[in-house]
Structures are given as C-alpha cells and as structure tokens.
Amino acid sequence: MGCCLSSADDDDGDGATVSGTHQFTIRRYSQTKGIGFGESILSRYFTVDGRTWFARFYPDGYTANSVFVAFYVQPLYTPLCRPVRARFAFELLRPDGTVAYARRSDRPCNFDRRCNRWGFRVFVTRQDLEGAALGVLHDDKITVRCTVEVVNSRTRSNKRRAAPAAAPQQSDFAANAISFFKSGRAPFDVKFSVDGTVFEAHGLVVAAQSEWFATALYGHGRDGERWAEAGLPCVNVSGTTPEAFQGVLHYVYHDTLPEDLIKANGEALMTRQLFEAADMFLIERMKQMCAARLRRFINDGTVQSIMELAQVHSCKELELACQNHLARRSRRT
C-alpha cells in the first residue's frame, strides 16, 4: 500500500531529473524478523520516468550476522529496458508523518543489466529501528518513504554524457594486516593463561580489537604500565573458559565467529559462552553476532533464561526478541 508522486525539474548541470516518491507500510513487523539474511520483502510497484520500480526491505540484513536492516530500490527488468542513472533516498516516518531518520545516496547510481539494484546495506540497526528514540515502530508497523530521482530522463534531456569514473578500490589495509599476522612471520609477543591453558597472540592485534586487551596490555594511557615493562611472562585471565577465549582470539584474527569450535561444543552452549566473552572483552560486533545467533534458540523453554542473559549483558536487541516471543505466546494462550 502506498502512493507515488512524480515531477520533473532541472538538475543544475547534471541534466533534467524526474522524481518519484513512493510511501509504503510494513505491517506485522515482528513477524518479518527471522526470514533470513539476504531475504527481502517487496513494496508495491510505482512509476518514475515511465519505468516501474519497487523497494526491497531486508529485516534480517543484507549479509550474514548483520545488526542492520537494509533498504534497496530497483527497476522492474524488461528485455528492452535502457540503463538509467538515478539518486535515491529512504525515510522512516513517525506516525504523525514527520521524518525520524533518512539516508540519501551521495551520487547517481547506474541501474543497468550488470547491476540493477542499489541501496543501503547498513541503513539503521534493528535496535535503533525498534527503539523509542526514533519512534517509528507503532502498532507493529513501520512507514517508509522511498524517493527516486532519474537524472538522465528521456522526457527532458537527450544529451550524451561521459561514462562515470570508476570508483576507487575499497581499502584492503585491514585484510592485509590480518593476513600478515596469521602468516606466522611476526612472532607472538604476549601470552594469556586461562584456567591453566596458555594462548599466544600479538599484543597490538588483540589491543586494536578490544579495549579490554588494550588496557590490560598497555594501560590506560601513556603513563600506564605495560605488561612487558612489569616483567609479566603471562597475563592471567579469569571470568571465562579456555574454549570461549579461543573463540575470542579466532574472532580477533579472522573477524568471524569460530564455526568449528561452535559445532564441536554445541551451538547453543558455545554461542552463549562467546556472547558472554564478547561482552567481557568489550568486542561489540562479536557480541551482536552472537546475539543474532542466540535468537534462533528462543522458545518457550529458553526464553526466560535468554532474557536474563540479555539483561545482565545489556543487549537490548536480544531482550526485545525475547519480549516479542513472550507477547506472541500470550496471544496464543
């Protein structure tokens, strides 16, 4: 359900534009969660510059373990369709119609056979989307406004334009650094002891990923005493298990959860331990990835314990998922 308004206007040197605005409502929002990453919900079709468009909403994110919802827009493909350049924007609306949150493309994008879908992979976190601060989730529904501005409209301009310059390659500094440290060419310079099990690591690598490690190894600032200067052969770690600490180091070096470790120790139990360890070592992204996994195990028998876990470790997103399950259960009874 939605409406579409179109208008033509001049575009200050980039040719004529034709703009279209489509407003749609995502009803029963709580039921959209859990459909899986990369799975989308489509809006109704709308027309801009004589072409049919539609929006896509990804409630579980565009990629695996994402804490963000995603919005994309694309034209309906036909064999004779021509490439089109367009800007786009998405706005979250409050119940009174005011804009609570918005993002707009910073340049026109090429919608063609090679890539006919553009949008925001990290639009807004689910926690913010569902929170009271934005105030967009009302009666389990969300209202979204999508705007498309076609900048090479045939209706107003037929001028040829030079091909857009290729976008610069994305930085690979982080990937190269991790690859180097994993190669073993740089010797380990710090040891950690967890319940008698000793782990070796690179101090700068773990400190860069975690403020807990940064403080433990390098102090609170320039005047803080370093573990090496204190003559400590090993840093003793309490409050976690060797398996969970191994998982933390895996995340630090790979930027992913340790799938083999999780399978070997039971997914539900190991994910819980990794969630607690991520919170302890102040690694927020790992914590959110574990929280997304823990949502799979929410059922009538586990919802209370998982909610208590979420509350102890201040994870509003996981707590809200438990509350939604309890609400659905109360409606069933």
N, C-alpha and C positions, 0 to 999 in steps of 0.2 A: 504494500500500500504506500502510495507516495504521489508526489506531484512533480511536474517538470516545467520550468520556465526558461525560455531561450530568448537571447537578444544579441544583436550584432553591434560591434563597437570597433573603434580604431585602437591600434596597439602600439603607438609610439615607436615606430621604426621596425617592428617585427611583423608587419603586415596586419591585415584585418583579423579580428577574432570573432568567434561566435561562442557565446557562453550558454551553458545549460545547468540548471540546478534541480537535483532530484532529492526529495526528502522521503525517508522510509523508516519504519519502526521495526525493531527486533523484539518480538513478543516471546514470552516464556524464556527469557534469557537464561535462567538457571538450568534449563533442560538442554541448552546448546553446549554446555561445558561437558567435556568428556568425549566429544565426537572424534578427537584425534588431531594431532598436529598436521597441517597441510590440508585439512578438510575445511571446506568453506560453505557458507550459507549465502545464497544469491538474492539480490534485490530484484524487484520487478524491472523490466526494460524501460528505458527512457531514450529520448531522441535529442541529439545535439548536432547541428550542421548536417541534417539529413541522414545521420548514421545512428544505428541502435547501439546503446551502451547498457551496461549493468555493473553493479558494485558487488564485491565479494567481502564477506566478513569471516575472519578466522578466529573463533573463540578460544581455541587451544594453541594458537600461534601458528606462524608460517613454517617454523622449523622445530625440531625436537627440543624438548626441555625449555622452551621459551617461556618467560614470565610475561610476555607482551601479547596483547591481541593485535591482529593485523587487519588492515583495510586495503583493498586493491580495486582498481577500476579497469575495465577493458571493453572494447567494442565487440559487437557480435560479428564473427567472421563470416564472410561470403567470398566465393572464389574471385569475384571481380572487385573486391574492396581495394582501395588505394591506401598507401601509407598516409598516416596523419600525425601531425605534431600537436601536442596538447599539454597544457598545465592541468593540474587537478588539486582539489582540496577536500578534506573531510572535517566535519564539525560535529561535536557531540552537543546536543541541545538539552537544556533543562526542561522540566515540564511546562514552564512559563514561556518557552520559546527562545530564551536567551542562550548565547553560546557559552558553554562551560570550558570547552577545550577544542583546539583546532590545530591542524597541520596542513601546510601547503607545499607543493613541490617547488623547489627553488629554481627550476628551469623547465622549458618544454621538453617532453619525452617523445620518442619516436614509437608510435604504435604501428607495427608492421608485421609481416609474416614471421620474422625472426623473433620478435618479442612484442606481443600484443597485450601484455598485462603489466601495469605499473602500480605502485602503491607504497605503503609504509609497513615494512616488516616489523618495526618496533614502534608502533603507534602510541600505545599507552599501556602501562602494566594493568593486569587484571585487578590487582589490589586497588589501584587508583580508580579504575573504572567502576568498581563496586563500592568505593568508599563514599562517605558522607561529604567529603570536601568538595568533590566535583558535583555531586547531587544529580547525576544523570540517570541513575538506576531507580526507577519509580514504578511500583506495581509490577515488578519483574519484567520491565520492558525498557528499551533504550531507543531514543530517536536520533537519527543520524542524517546529516545533510551533506550530499556529495555535489561538488561543482566541477564541471569540465569546461575548459576554455580552449577551443580549437584555434590555433594561431596561423594555420595555413589554409584558411577556409576558401573553397572554390566560389562561394557565393559573393565574396567581396574582393578577392585578390588572386590573380593567376601568375604572379611574379615567381621566377625561379630563384631559389636560394641555394647558397653553397652548403655542401654537406657539413653537418656539425662536427667539430673537432672531437677526436677520440678522447674519452675520459681517461685521466691518468690511472695507471695501475694501482690497485689498492696496496697499502703498505704491508710488507711481509717481515717487518722487523721482529715482531714477537715470535712468529713461527720460526724464523732463522735462529733466534736466541735459544728457544727451547730445543730445537734440533741439535744445536751445538752442545748444550749441556747434557742432553741424552746420549750423545755420541761417546762419552767417556773420556774425551780428550782433555777435559778440565777435571782435575782431581777433586774429590769431595773434601770439604773443609770443616764440616761440623757433624757431630753425632748426637742422636737423640736416644734416650733409653726409656722404653715404655713397658712397665712390668717385666723388666729383665731382658726384653728384646731390643737390640740396638739397630737403629736405622742411620744410614749415612745420607747426606744431602749437601747441596750447595747453599751456603748461607744467604747470598744475595737473591737466589731464585725463590726460596721459601719466604724471605722477608718481603719481596716485591709483591707476592700474592696475598700476604696475610699480615695485618698489623700486630697480631699476637706474636708471630715469629719475629717481626721487626723489633718489637720491644724486648723480647727475650734475648735476642742476639746482639742488638745494637743500642739498647737502652731507649730512653725517652727523648733523647736529643743529643747534641754534640757533647754534652757533659756526662751522658750516660755511660756506664761501664760496659764494655764489650765482653762477651763471654771468653774470647781468646785472651784478652788482657787480664781477665780474672784468673787465668790458668785453669779453666774448667775443661777437662778432657771430654766431657759429655754433658748434655743438657737433659736433666731428668724431667719427664713429662708424666703428670698424673691426671686423672679425671677422664681417661678414655682407654680404649683397648688397643692392643697392637694391631688388630685387624683394621679397626677404624683409622688408626694413624697411617697405616699402609695405604688405605684408600685416600686419605688426605694428600699424601705425597704423590699418589698417582694423579690426582686432580691437578696439583700444582704443576706437574711436569707435562701433562697431556691436555689439560683444560677440558677433560671429560670425566664422567664417573667410571669407576673401575668395574666394568661389566663382569669380568671373570671372577673377581672377588665377591661380587654380589651374588652371582649364581652359586658359587661354592659354599657360601654361608647362609643361604636362604634370603630371598629378595626382601621380604617384609622386615625381617630382623636386621639385616645388614643395612638396608636403606634407613632404618630408624637410627642405627648407630652412626652412620655417616651424617645424617641430619644433625644429630647432637654434636658431633665432632666439628662440623662446619660452623655451627653457632659458637662453639668454644674457641675455635681458631679464627673467628671473625672473617670467614670467607662467604660473603653474602650470596654470590651467584651459585656456588655449590649448594648452599642451604636451600635456595629457591628451587634448584633442580631436584633435590631430594624431596622437598615438599610436594612438588608436582607428582613424583612417583608415589608418595605416601597416599595421595588422594585415591589411587587405584584400590587401596586396601580398606577404604572406609565402607563399613557395612554395619548392620545393627549390632553386631557383637564387638566391633572395634571402635565405633565412633566416639565413645566416651574417653577411651584411653588416648586416642589420637588427638582429640580436642584438648585434653590436659597437656599433652606433649607440645601442641602448638602454643598454648597459653604460657607454658614455662619458658619456651624459647622465643616468644614474641613474634610469632608468624601469623599475621592477620589473615593472609590468604588461605592457609590451611585451616585455621579456625573457622573462617566463613564457610569453607566447603563442608565442614562438619555440621555447622548450624543449618546449612541448606539441606543436608541429609536428614537431620532431626525434624526439620519442618516438613519435608516430604513424608517422613514416617508418621508424623502426627496426622497428616491428611489421609493417610491410608487407614488409620485406626478409627 
